[in-house]
Each structure stands twice: as structure tokens, then as C-alpha cells.
Amino acid sequence: MKAAFALTLLLAPAAHAQGVTQADVLSAQFRPGWQTASGTHMAALDVQLAPQWKTYWRAPGDAGIPPVFDWSGSQNVASVQFHWPSPEVFRTSGLQTVGYHDSLMLPIEVTPKDPSQPVHLKARIDLGVCKDICMPASLQLTANLLTPGAADPAIKAALKARPATAAEGGVGKVGCTVEPIKDGLRVTVTVNMPQQGRDEVVVFEPGLAGVWVSEAAVMRQGGTLQAQVEMVPPSGQPFALDRSAVVMTVIGSAGRAVEIRGCPAG
């Protein structure tokens, strides 16, 4: 964990050393989208990157920079929900990162305080972008989401590209074993599910901010997938894990991914 953090810090200044600016590699806008039947509004963050550049998923891996959203200044916004498309897995200096190359269309479902009134989005978005070098980027974006809006094929395609749910992915029994280790927890999960490709990667999200999660050791025997990780909190001690808050995403090939919510004992 410490080595990966140091790598991120060392790579970021390299962009400035080579004269690369944010404007050279990144452009972004909100796509205003449409009002849904439930009264929410489906918009999207549209990020375009220079060829071969990438940005990161919500759980970016050791060498990645997770995106951070600040919605201060938005008007008529009660809550915001992200619908992340299935990510890809990359290797950077031997470290696993998870994200998107060349572009990211991130659907954003906004619940307004008053569905009959327009929504004004104002966001600061901090994210990381990488190619041979990495750099932090900061976006200041605004948009007016008018009702009823209009259907947007690009947003709809991104919604279809989300990971399958456990039911959609044919997931059967899920069993989790949690055991204390010196500085945290070891979590072992066994899942009955179809194979998602030759090289499956499992990403764990513990549902607690600040908890470091190791790269998963993954084994496959026929229809059974097993993955094991270590989770280390800032305290460096065993902690109480809320099993219902754990999210496991099995990432396969050709955009295939399955999201499994909850880590039941078994």
C-alpha cells in the first residue's frame, strides 16, 4: 500500500516535467439527458481523453486516483446516484488499476427536491488521468437539467454497459469467511457463478471509507470462483465489517462484469 501511494505521488509531477497540461489530454461536459418516469433526471458526465490515456473507476486499485465529486452550489438536488459502466483492468508497473481508456460516459441519476422544477448542477470533480505518466485533473462543470429533456443514445448505451446484477449474472450461492489478522481482516469469498472470461479479476469494496484492500487472489474450479483479500483500516487493527455493505465486482473479458452485493457468512 505504501509503495503504491508513493508511486502515485511520484508519477503526478512527471506530467508537468514533460510539458503536458490537463487541456492537452482531457475535456469534459455534462450531458443534460431526460426526466425519468419516476421523477428523477438521468444526466451524464462525458469525459473525452487523448488517445491511450485512461481515467479511473470508483475503486481504482493501488496505483489509481479515485474520482471525487463536490456538488456544492447545485440547486434543487436532493441526491445523486452514479451508474458506473463496467470497467477495464490495467497493469501499471506491476500494479493493478481499474478504469476506462480514451473516454468515460458516466450516467448520473439526480433526484430533485422538486421534480416539477429545473435542476442546476454545479460540480467540482477531481480525478486522475494516466498514460506513460499520471497527473491529477480538476474539472469545474455546470448544467441546467430541464424537464422533460430528451433521450440521449450515448447515455442509454452507457446504462446498458453497467455490470450485471447477481441475478442477471447467474450467481448462485455466495459464502464469506472473515477472520482477523494482525492489522485488519482477511476475507475469503466462494461464489457459484459462470466464468466471465479467461482472466477474472475480483474487486472488493468494503463499504467503509479509508480501508485499504489488497489485490484479490483469485482461483477458479469449474463453476466455483474463490477470491481472498486483506482489508486494513487506518487504525491497523481488526475491525467490525458490515457484511451487507460489501460489494464484489467480478470483471472478465470483453466488457463482462458482475456486481455482487453483500458478503453473507458461509
Secondary structure as the mmCIF struct_conf table of DSSP 4:
data_model
#
loop_
_struct_conf.conf_type_id
_struct_conf.id
_struct_conf.beg_label_comp_id
_struct_conf.beg_label_asym_id
_struct_conf.beg_label_seq_id
_struct_conf.end_label_comp_id
_struct_conf.end_label_asym_id
_struct_conf.end_label_seq_id
HELX_RH_AL_P HELX_RH_AL_P1 LYS A 2 LEU A 11
TURN_TY1_P TURN_TY1_P1 ALA A 12 ALA A 12
HELX_RH_AL_P HELX_RH_AL_P2 PRO A 13 ALA A 17
TURN_TY1_P TURN_TY1_P2 GLN A 18 GLY A 19
HELX_RH_AL_P HELX_RH_AL_P3 GLN A 22 VAL A 25
STRN STRN1 LEU A 26 GLN A 35
TURN_TY1_P TURN_TY1_P3 ALA A 37 SER A 38
BEND BEND1 GLY A 39 GLY A 39
STRN STRN2 HIS A 41 LEU A 49
TURN_TY1_P TURN_TY1_P4 PRO A 51 GLN A 52
STRN STRN3 LYS A 54 GLY A 61
TURN_TY1_P TURN_TY1_P5 ASP A 62 ALA A 63
STRN STRN4 VAL A 68 ASP A 70
TURN_TY1_P TURN_TY1_P6 SER A 72 GLY A 73
STRN STRN5 GLN A 75 GLN A 75
BEND BEND2 ASN A 76 ASN A 76
BEND BEND3 ALA A 78 ALA A 78
STRN STRN6 SER A 79 PHE A 82
HELX_LH_PP_P HELX_LH_PP_P1 TRP A 84 SER A 86
STRN STRN7 GLU A 88 THR A 92
TURN_TY1_P TURN_TY1_P7 SER A 93 GLY A 94
STRN STRN8 LEU A 95 HIS A 101
BEND BEND4 ASP A 102 ASP A 102
STRN STRN9 SER A 103 THR A 111
BEND BEND5 LYS A 113 ASP A 114
TURN_TY1_P TURN_TY1_P8 PRO A 115 SER A 116
BEND BEND6 GLN A 117 GLN A 117
STRN STRN10 VAL A 119 CYS A 130
BEND BEND7 LYS A 131 ILE A 133
STRN STRN11 CYS A 134 LEU A 145
BEND BEND8 THR A 147 PRO A 148
STRN STRN12 GLY A 149 GLY A 149
HELX_RH_AL_P HELX_RH_AL_P4 PRO A 153 LYS A 160
TURN_TY1_P TURN_TY1_P9 ALA A 161 ALA A 161
BEND BEND9 ARG A 162 ARG A 162
HELX_LH_PP_P HELX_LH_PP_P2 PRO A 163 PRO A 163
STRN STRN13 ALA A 164 ALA A 164
HELX_LH_PP_P HELX_LH_PP_P3 THR A 165 THR A 165
TURN_TY1_P TURN_TY1_P10 ALA A 166 GLY A 170
STRN STRN14 VAL A 174 ILE A 181
TURN_TY1_P TURN_TY1_P11 LYS A 182 ASP A 183
STRN STRN15 GLY A 184 ASN A 192
BEND BEND10 GLY A 197 ASP A 199
STRN STRN16 VAL A 201 GLU A 205
BEND BEND11 GLY A 207 LEU A 208
TURN_TY1_P TURN_TY1_P12 ALA A 209 GLY A 210
STRN STRN17 TRP A 212 VAL A 213
HELX_LH_PP_P HELX_LH_PP_P4 SER A 214 ALA A 216
STRN STRN18 ALA A 217 GLN A 221
TURN_TY1_P TURN_TY1_P13 GLY A 222 GLY A 223
STRN STRN19 THR A 224 VAL A 232
TURN_TY1_P TURN_TY1_P14 PRO A 234 SER A 235
BEND BEND12 GLN A 237 GLN A 237
HELX_RH_3T_P HELX_RH_3T_P1 ARG A 243 ALA A 245
STRN STRN20 VAL A 247 ILE A 251
BEND BEND13 SER A 253 SER A 253
TURN_TY1_P TURN_TY1_P15 ALA A 254 GLY A 255
STRN STRN21 ALA A 257 ARG A 261
STRN STRN22 ALA A 265 ALA A 265
#
